[in-house]
Amino acid sequence: MQPVPFHVAGRPATGAEPLSVHHPYDGREIGRTSYASPDQVEAAVAAAAAVADRAAALPAYVRAEALAHVSRRLAERAEEVARLITAESGKPIRWARVEVTRAISVFRWAAEEARRFSGDLQRLDTDPAGQGRIAVVRRVPRGPILGITPFNFPLNLVAHKVAPALAVGAPIVVKPAPKTPLSALLLGELLAEVTEPDGPGSGLPAGMFSVLPVPNDRAGELVADPRLPVVSFTGSGPVGAAIRRAAPDKHVTLELGGNAAAVICADWASDADLSWAAERIATFGNYQAGQSCIAVQRVLVHEWLYDGFLPRLVAAVAALRTGDPADEATDVGPLIDEDAARRVESWVDEAVAAGAAVEVGGRRAGTSFAPTVLTGVPPDSRVQTEEVFGPVLVVAPVPDEAAAFAAVNDSAYGLQAGVFTHNLQTAFAAHRALRVGGVIVGDVPSYRADQMPYGGVKGSGVGREGVRSAMEDYTEPRVMVLTGLDL
């Protein structure tokens, strides 16, 4: 099995330290690459810093055409890429295909935004002192970016770092998760196709991107490097907090964990309503084996509806098919490794020992954990207060919407929430009251459109992703005032 090269300043490279990638479902080796050496990391960072001014000056059409090329090539290789995602992350193939489709869209959106990211004009003659003056406000890259990505979306969350960076003309060094580097390396291969294939001026400058497998215990050197003034991290809260402490003078964006809640309001009362909500919550509490920061974890049901809703949810969860993620019929695959599955098991066992009831699931087999519904969970249990990042739903009745919204807010996290209601007043009340980054009305909190602002408050992070939002985060305004004009 030949090692897959990584990319240093747009060029393929290999290192001396091997990195084997194993399938989470059965443990077999599915690919090999290597870790970048310190010298290769230095070469990548130095190249990004050296090319920053040239990258910022790239014409919009060059950036847009490069991004559109990647979008097209992902579409051409969609099934191959989906199967790679499944092999390295354990994600069921049906959901891996969705991830590829989303990444195609991210690069397409970035190509479009690159052409219209133009700044604005401000009249300054709103006061006498500004007569004859106008301001041109443009956004310019803050500098080279360090993008650190997690294992659970090994392609699309890399796309959400890379595509906005290239759209604004900022070099980027990507450190993918060591457990799932291969999708990112394939993306680097596609980017290499538009790295000045016909010499200077024909594509992206060679130093504009690098994709470097780096051990997690060496990532701190990249975070601290002053030549990378922007750090964009997606991952766990403790690591994100450590990055902020380590880089107080940098522009740091963090997309961290969640403890996503779905609220079933009193007006969501018909059989069709309850069945829809049960199916959606069952699916999106478990679709990544719960390994999504907006997977449903807490379910708050109006007490009038609780007895009618809970059996529907239990039946919907029980109907989910678990097994080999390469099987077209599989709904729920394994967790990323056995340590993750054992942690979920220990948290569920802890809640049960404290009085919680297992309505369905609750069993571990190797790296897999059966989709689980818990009731009667004590409020201080970790499955209630922390991010489970596993296929576990905690269900509880609430007396009214105000109590439900208070329960949603009683969390260290604030990423997204779902509110099942037909009432417009209730929807706006939720949007006003809930301390989260996004409120999804009539559906689960797991909905995300890749172009919309996405991110959270409290322990869920700082800054926003989504193509346009990330472009703004990666840039800063620069003002030019023109004087002596007849406006």
C-alpha positions in Angstrom: 0.0 0.0 0.0 1.7 3.2 -1.2 1.5 6.2 1.1 -0.7 9.1 0.0 1.4 12.3 -0.3 0.5 15.5 1.5 1.1 18.9 0.1 3.7 21.5 1.1 3.2 24.8 -0.6 1.1 23.1 -3.3 3.6 20.4 -4.1 3.3 16.7 -3.1 5.6 15.5 -0.4 6.1 12.6 2.0 7.6 12.4 5.4 9.7 9.8 7.2 7.2 9.1 10.0 4.4 6.8 8.7 0.7 7.4 9.5 -1.7 4.5 9.1 -5.4 5.1 8.8 -7.8 2.4 10.0 -11.5 1.8 9.4 -13.4 2.5 12.6 -15.9 -0.4 12.0 -13.5 -3.3 11.7 -10.0 -1.9 12.4 -8.5 -2.8 9.0 -6.0 -0.5 7.5 -7.6 1.5 4.6 -4.7 3.8 3.7 -1.3 5.2 4.6 0.3 8.6 4.6 3.0 10.2 6.7 3.5 13.0 9.1 5.1 16.2 7.9 8.6 16.7 9.4 9.4 19.9 11.3 11.4 21.1 8.2 8.4 20.5 5.9 6.1 22.4 8.3 8.6 25.2 8.3 8.7 25.2 4.5 4.9 25.4 4.4 4.6 28.3 6.8 7.4 30.2 5.2 5.9 29.8 1.8 2.5 31.0 3.1 4.1 34.1 4.6 6.1 34.8 1.5 3.2 34.6 -0.9 0.6 36.5 1.2 0.9 39.8 -0.6 0.7 38.2 -4.0 -2.2 36.0 -2.9 -4.1 39.1 -1.7 -3.6 40.8 -5.0 -4.9 37.9 -7.1 -7.7 38.9 -9.5 -11.1 37.8 -8.5 -11.5 35.6 -11.6 -8.4 33.6 -10.8 -9.6 32.8 -7.3 -13.1 32.1 -8.5 -12.0 29.8 -11.3 -9.7 27.8 -9.0 -12.6 27.3 -6.6 -15.0 26.4 -9.3 -12.5 23.8 -10.6 -12.4 22.1 -7.2 -16.2 22.1 -7.1 -16.4 20.4 -10.5 -13.7 17.9 -9.7 -15.3 16.9 -6.5 -18.6 16.3 -8.4 -16.7 14.2 -10.9 -15.2 12.0 -8.2 -18.1 12.2 -5.8 -18.6 8.4 -5.3 -14.9 7.8 -4.8 -14.7 10.6 -2.3 -17.8 9.4 -0.4 -16.4 5.9 -0.1 -13.1 7.3 1.2 -15.0 9.3 3.9 -16.8 6.2 4.9 -13.7 4.1 5.1 -11.7 6.5 7.2 -14.5 7.9 9.5 -17.0 5.1 9.7 -19.8 7.4 8.4 -22.6 5.5 6.7 -22.2 5.8 2.9 -25.6 7.6 2.6 -24.4 10.4 4.9 -20.9 10.4 3.3 -22.6 11.2 0.0 -24.4 14.1 1.6 -21.1 15.4 2.9 -19.6 15.3 -0.6 -22.6 17.1 -2.0 -22.2 19.8 0.6 -18.5 20.3 0.0 -19.2 20.7 -3.7 -21.7 23.4 -2.8 -19.2 25.1 -0.5 -16.6 25.5 -3.2 -19.3 26.7 -5.7 -20.5 29.3 -3.2 -17.0 30.4 -2.5 -16.4 30.9 -6.3 -19.5 33.0 -6.5 -18.6 35.0 -3.4 -15.1 35.6 -4.7 -16.5 37.6 -7.6 -18.8 39.8 -5.5 -16.7 40.4 -2.4 -16.2 44.0 -3.3 -16.6 46.2 -0.2 -18.8 49.3 -0.2 -19.0 53.0 -0.5 -20.0 55.4 2.3 -20.9 59.0 1.7 -19.2 61.3 4.2 -21.1 64.5 3.4 -23.7 63.6 6.0 -22.1 66.4 8.1 -20.6 69.7 6.8 -17.0 68.6 7.6 -17.4 65.7 5.2 -18.5 67.7 2.2 -16.9 66.5 -1.0 -15.7 63.3 0.7 -16.5 59.6 0.1 -15.1 56.5 1.8 -14.2 53.3 -0.1 -14.3 50.4 2.4 -12.6 47.2 1.3 -11.9 44.1 3.2 -8.3 42.7 3.0 -6.9 39.4 4.3 -5.6 39.5 7.9 -2.8 37.2 6.7 -2.0 33.5 6.3 -4.5 31.1 8.1 -4.0 28.0 10.1 -7.0 25.7 9.7 -7.3 22.8 12.2 -10.1 20.4 11.4 -11.8 17.5 13.2 -12.5 13.8 12.3 -16.3 13.9 12.0 -16.6 15.8 8.7 -13.2 15.0 7.1 -14.0 16.7 3.8 -16.7 19.4 4.4 -15.1 21.0 7.5 -11.9 21.2 5.6 -13.8 22.9 2.8 -15.2 25.4 5.2 -11.6 26.5 6.1 -10.1 26.3 2.6 -12.7 27.7 0.3 -13.3 31.0 2.1 -9.5 31.5 2.5 -8.9 31.1 -1.2 -11.9 33.3 -2.0 -10.4 36.2 -0.1 -6.9 35.6 -1.3 -5.4 34.3 2.0 -2.9 31.5 2.1 -3.9 28.6 4.3 -2.1 25.8 6.1 -4.5 22.9 6.9 -3.9 20.4 9.7 -6.4 17.6 9.3 -7.3 15.2 12.1 -4.7 12.4 12.3 -7.5 9.8 12.4 -9.0 11.0 9.1 -6.4 12.8 6.9 -7.1 11.1 3.6 -10.1 13.2 2.5 -8.1 16.4 3.1 -5.2 15.0 1.2 -7.5 14.2 -1.8 -8.7 17.8 -1.6 -5.1 18.9 -1.7 -4.6 16.9 -4.8 -7.5 18.8 -6.5 -6.1 22.1 -5.4 -2.7 21.1 -6.8 -4.4 20.9 -10.2 -4.9 24.7 -10.1 -1.6 25.7 -8.6 -0.1 27.6 -11.5 -0.2 24.7 -13.9 1.1 26.9 -16.7 3.5 29.1 -14.8 3.0 32.3 -12.8 -0.4 34.0 -13.3 -2.2 30.8 -14.5 -3.6 29.7 -11.2 -3.0 29.8 -7.4 0.5 30.7 -6.3 2.3 27.6 -5.1 2.6 28.7 -1.5 -1.1 29.5 -1.1 -2.1 26.2 0.4 -0.5 23.3 2.3 -2.2 20.2 3.8 0.0 18.8 6.5 -0.7 15.7 8.7 0.9 16.8 12.0 0.6 15.0 15.4 -1.8 16.7 17.8 1.0 17.2 20.3 3.0 19.3 17.8 0.1 21.5 16.7 1.0 24.0 19.4 4.0 25.1 17.4 1.8 26.0 14.5 -0.7 27.8 16.7 2.1 29.9 18.2 3.8 30.8 14.9 3.5 34.6 14.4 3.5 34.1 10.6 0.0 32.6 10.9 -2.0 35.5 12.4 -5.4 33.7 12.0 -6.3 30.4 13.6 -9.6 28.7 12.6 -10.3 25.7 14.7 -13.1 23.2 14.7 -13.1 20.6 17.5 -13.5 20.1 21.2 -14.0 22.9 23.7 -11.0 22.2 25.9 -8.6 22.3 22.9 -10.3 25.5 21.6 -9.9 27.2 25.0 -6.2 26.2 25.1 -5.8 27.7 21.6 -7.3 31.0 22.8 -5.0 31.1 25.8 -1.9 30.2 23.7 -2.7 32.9 21.0 -4.1 35.9 22.7 -2.8 38.3 20.0 -4.2 36.3 17.1 -7.5 36.4 15.4 -9.0 33.1 16.5 -12.3 31.6 15.4 -13.6 28.5 17.2 -16.4 26.2 16.2 -16.7 24.0 19.3 -19.1 21.6 20.9 -22.8 21.6 21.5 -25.5 20.1 23.6 -28.3 20.6 21.1 -31.9 20.6 22.2 -35.1 20.1 20.4 -38.3 21.5 21.9 -41.8 20.0 21.1 -44.2 22.9 21.8 -47.9 22.5 22.8 -49.3 23.3 19.4 -47.3 20.6 17.7 -50.0 18.2 18.6 -51.4 16.2 15.6 -50.4 12.6 15.0 -48.6 13.7 11.8 -46.7 16.4 13.7 -45.6 14.1 16.5 -44.6 11.3 14.0 -42.6 13.9 11.9 -40.8 15.2 15.0 -40.0 11.7 16.2 -38.6 10.6 12.9 -36.5 13.7 12.5 -35.1 13.6 16.1 -34.4 9.9 15.8 -32.5 10.4 12.6 -30.5 13.4 13.6 -29.7 12.3 17.1 -27.9 9.3 15.5 -27.0 10.1 11.8 -23.3 10.5 12.5 -23.5 8.0 15.4 -24.1 11.3 17.3 -20.7 12.6 16.4 -21.9 16.0 15.2 -21.9 19.2 17.3 -25.5 19.8 16.3 -26.8 16.3 16.7 -29.9 16.2 18.8 -29.0 15.4 22.4 -31.8 16.8 24.6 -35.5 16.5 23.8 -37.9 18.8 25.8 -41.5 17.8 25.2 -44.6 19.7 26.4 -46.1 17.6 29.2 -49.4 17.4 27.4 -47.7 15.6 24.5 -45.1 13.6 26.3 -47.0 10.3 26.6 -48.0 10.4 23.0 -44.5 11.4 21.7 -42.2 9.2 23.7 -43.4 5.8 22.2 -43.1 7.3 18.7 -39.5 8.4 19.4 -38.5 5.0 20.9 -40.0 3.2 17.9 -38.2 5.4 15.4 -34.9 5.0 17.2 -35.4 1.2 17.5 -36.0 1.1 13.7 -32.6 2.6 12.8 -30.3 0.0 11.2 -26.8 -0.2 12.6 -23.9 -2.1 11.1 -21.3 -1.8 8.4 -21.2 1.8 7.2 -20.5 0.7 3.6 -23.9 -1.1 3.5 -26.5 1.1 1.7 -29.1 0.1 4.4 -27.1 1.2 7.4 -28.4 4.3 9.2 -25.9 4.4 12.1 -22.3 3.3 12.0 -19.5 3.1 14.6 -17.9 5.8 16.6 -14.5 6.9 15.6 -12.7 4.4 17.9 -13.3 2.1 20.8 -12.2 4.7 23.4 -15.0 7.0 22.2 -17.5 4.2 22.4 -16.4 3.2 25.9 -16.7 6.8 27.0 -20.3 7.0 25.8 -21.0 3.7 27.5 -19.6 5.0 30.8 -21.7 8.1 30.7 -24.9 6.2 30.0 -24.1 3.7 32.8 -23.4 6.6 35.1 -26.8 8.1 34.3 -28.6 4.8 34.8 -26.9 4.2 38.1 -28.2 7.6 39.2 -31.8 6.7 38.3 -32.2 7.2 34.5 -34.2 4.6 32.5 -33.1 3.1 29.2 -36.0 3.1 26.8 -34.1 1.6 24.0 -30.4 0.9 23.2 -27.7 1.4 25.9 -25.4 -1.4 24.6 -21.9 -1.2 23.2 -20.3 -3.7 20.8 -16.7 -2.7 20.0 -16.6 0.7 18.4 -20.4 0.8 18.0 -23.0 2.0 20.5 -26.7 1.2 20.0 -28.9 4.3 19.4 -30.2 5.1 22.9 -33.1 6.9 24.5 -32.9 7.8 28.2 -35.6 9.2 30.4 -35.6 10.3 34.0 -32.0 11.6 33.7 -30.7 13.5 36.8 -30.0 17.1 35.9 -26.3 16.8 36.8 -25.6 13.7 34.7 -22.9 14.2 32.1 -25.3 13.0 29.3 -27.4 16.0 30.3 -24.8 18.7 30.9 -21.9 17.8 28.6 -21.6 17.0 24.9 -22.1 13.2 24.6 -20.9 13.1 20.9 -22.5 9.7 20.6 -26.0 8.3 19.7 -27.8 9.2 22.9 -31.1 11.1 23.4 -32.2 12.5 26.7 -36.0 13.1 26.8 -37.9 15.0 29.5 -41.3 16.7 29.9 -41.7 20.4 30.4 -44.8 22.4 31.6 -44.7 25.1 29.0 -42.5 26.9 26.4 -41.0 29.2 28.9 -39.7 26.3 31.0 -38.4 24.6 27.8 -36.5 27.7 26.7 -35.0 28.1 30.2 -33.9 24.4 30.0 -32.3 25.0 26.6 -30.4 27.9 28.1 -29.3 25.9 31.2 -26.2 24.7 29.4 -22.6 25.6 29.0 -23.2 25.4 25.3 -25.1 27.4 22.8 -24.8 26.3 19.2 -28.2 25.6 17.7 -31.7 24.6 18.9 -34.7 23.2 17.2 -38.3 24.4 18.0 -41.2 22.4 16.7 -44.1 24.9 16.6 -46.6 26.3 14.1 -47.0 29.5 16.1 -45.2 32.5 14.7 -45.3 34.2 18.1 -43.6 31.2 19.7 -41.0 31.1 16.9 -40.1 34.7 17.5 -40.1 34.2 21.3 -37.7 31.3 20.9 -35.4 33.4 18.6 -35.4 36.2 21.2 -35.0 34.0 24.3 -32.7 31.2 23.3 -28.9 31.9 23.8 -27.7 30.0 20.8 -26.2 30.8 17.4 -29.2 29.5 15.4 -32.8 28.6 16.0 -34.4 26.1 13.6 -38.2 26.3 13.6 -40.2 23.3 12.7 -37.2 21.0 12.5 -34.2 19.6 14.4 -31.2 21.8 15.4 -29.1 19.7 13.1 -30.1 21.6 10.0 -27.3 23.6 8.4 -27.1 25.4 5.1 -23.5 25.9 4.2 -23.9 29.5 3.1 -25.6 30.7 6.3 -23.8 32.1 9.3 -23.0 29.1 11.6 -21.5 29.1 15.0 -22.4 29.5 18.7 -22.1 31.3 21.9 -20.8 30.4 25.4 -18.8 27.2 25.2 -19.8 26.6 21.6 -17.2 29.0 20.2 -16.6 32.4 18.8 -16.9 33.7 15.2 -19.0 32.3 12.4 -18.5 29.8 9.6 -20.6 29.7 6.4 -18.8 30.9 3.3 -19.5 34.6 3.4 -19.2 34.8 7.2 -15.8 33.0 7.2 -14.6 35.4 4.5 -15.4 38.3 6.7 -13.7 36.6 9.7 -10.5 36.1 7.6 -10.4 39.7 6.5 -10.4 43.2 8.1 -11.8 46.5 6.8 -9.4 49.0 5.2 -10.8 52.5 4.5 -9.7 54.9 1.8 -11.2 58.5 1.9 -11.4 60.4 -1.4 -11.5 64.2 -1.0 -12.7 67.2 -3.2 -15.4 65.3 -5.1 -18.7 66.6 -6.4 -21.1 64.0 -5.1 
